Protein backbone atom coordinates (compact mmCIF):
# COMPACT_ATOMS: atom_id res chain seq x y z
CA UNK A 1 0.00 0.00 0.00
CA UNK A 2 1.25 3.54 -0.67
CA UNK A 3 1.19 4.41 3.05
CA UNK A 4 3.07 1.39 4.37
CA UNK A 5 6.56 1.99 5.80
CA UNK A 6 8.04 -0.12 3.00
CA UNK A 7 6.22 1.87 0.29
CA UNK A 8 7.37 5.19 1.76
CA UNK A 9 10.96 3.97 1.99
CA UNK A 10 11.16 2.39 -1.44
CA UNK A 11 9.60 5.33 -3.30
CA UNK A 12 12.10 7.65 -1.64
CA UNK A 13 15.20 5.65 -2.59
CA UNK A 14 14.29 3.61 -5.67
CA UNK A 15 12.34 6.07 -7.83
CA UNK A 16 14.27 8.17 -10.32
CA UNK A 17 12.52 10.83 -12.42
CA UNK A 18 12.57 10.15 -16.15
CA UNK A 19 13.22 6.41 -15.75
CA UNK A 20 10.99 3.55 -16.84
CA UNK A 21 8.44 2.03 -14.41
CA UNK A 22 9.70 -0.16 -11.60
CA UNK A 23 8.44 -2.71 -9.09
CA UNK A 24 9.75 -3.70 -5.67
CA UNK A 25 8.99 -6.38 -3.10
CA UNK A 26 10.29 -7.37 0.30
CA UNK A 27 10.24 -10.51 2.43
CA UNK A 28 11.10 -10.21 6.12
CA UNK A 29 11.61 -12.96 8.63
CA UNK A 30 12.87 -13.31 12.16
CA UNK A 31 13.62 -16.32 14.32
CA UNK A 32 14.87 -16.81 17.85
CA UNK A 33 18.53 -17.76 18.33
CA UNK A 34 19.43 -19.11 14.87
CA UNK A 35 18.30 -19.36 11.27
CA UNK A 36 19.97 -20.90 8.23
CA UNK A 37 19.28 -20.31 4.54
CA UNK A 38 17.29 -23.53 4.10
CA UNK A 39 15.01 -22.69 7.05
CA UNK A 40 14.44 -19.14 5.78
CA UNK A 41 13.57 -20.35 2.29
CA UNK A 42 11.20 -23.01 3.65
CA UNK A 43 9.41 -20.48 5.89
CA UNK A 44 9.01 -17.98 3.04
CA UNK A 45 7.76 -20.66 0.63
CA UNK A 46 5.22 -21.88 3.19
CA UNK A 47 3.69 -18.39 3.46
CA UNK A 48 1.39 -17.60 0.48
CA UNK A 49 2.16 -13.87 0.44
CA UNK A 50 5.93 -14.37 0.82
CA UNK A 51 5.91 -17.20 -1.73
CA UNK A 52 4.16 -14.99 -4.31
CA UNK A 53 6.93 -12.39 -3.98
CA UNK A 54 9.74 -14.96 -3.88
CA UNK A 55 8.77 -16.78 -7.08
CA UNK A 56 7.69 -13.72 -9.06
CA UNK A 57 9.08 -13.91 -12.59
CA UNK A 58 9.30 -10.12 -12.90
CA UNK A 59 12.24 -9.62 -10.51
CA UNK A 60 15.60 -8.69 -12.00
CA UNK A 61 17.43 -7.49 -8.86
CA UNK A 62 17.82 -9.18 -5.48
CA UNK A 63 19.52 -8.28 -2.23
CA UNK A 64 19.54 -10.38 0.93
CA UNK A 65 20.64 -9.22 4.36
CA UNK A 66 20.81 -11.12 7.64
CA UNK A 67 21.65 -9.86 11.11
CA UNK A 68 22.00 -11.42 14.55
CA UNK A 69 20.84 -9.33 17.51
CA UNK A 70 21.33 -10.23 21.16
CA UNK A 71 18.88 -8.77 23.68
CA UNK A 72 16.91 -7.16 20.85
CA UNK A 73 14.47 -4.52 22.05
CA UNK A 74 11.06 -3.44 20.82
CA UNK A 75 8.79 -6.19 19.54
CA UNK A 76 11.53 -8.76 20.17
CA UNK A 77 11.26 -8.30 23.94
CA UNK A 78 14.95 -8.70 24.76
CA UNK A 79 15.30 -12.02 22.93
CA UNK A 80 18.25 -13.09 20.82
CA UNK A 81 17.02 -13.07 17.23
CA UNK A 82 18.14 -13.46 13.65
CA UNK A 83 16.44 -11.12 11.16
CA UNK A 84 16.49 -11.79 7.41
CA UNK A 85 15.36 -9.46 4.64
CA UNK A 86 15.10 -10.23 0.93
CA UNK A 87 14.59 -7.20 -1.33
CA UNK A 88 13.37 -7.66 -4.90
CA UNK A 89 13.35 -5.13 -7.73
CA UNK A 90 12.64 -4.74 -11.43
CA UNK A 91 13.16 -1.70 -13.65
Protein Blocks (a to p, Z undefined) as FASTA:
>chain_A
ZZbmklmmmmmmmpcghiacddddddddddehiacfklmmmmmmmpmklmmmmmomkbcb
dcddddddehiehjnnopacdddddddddZZ
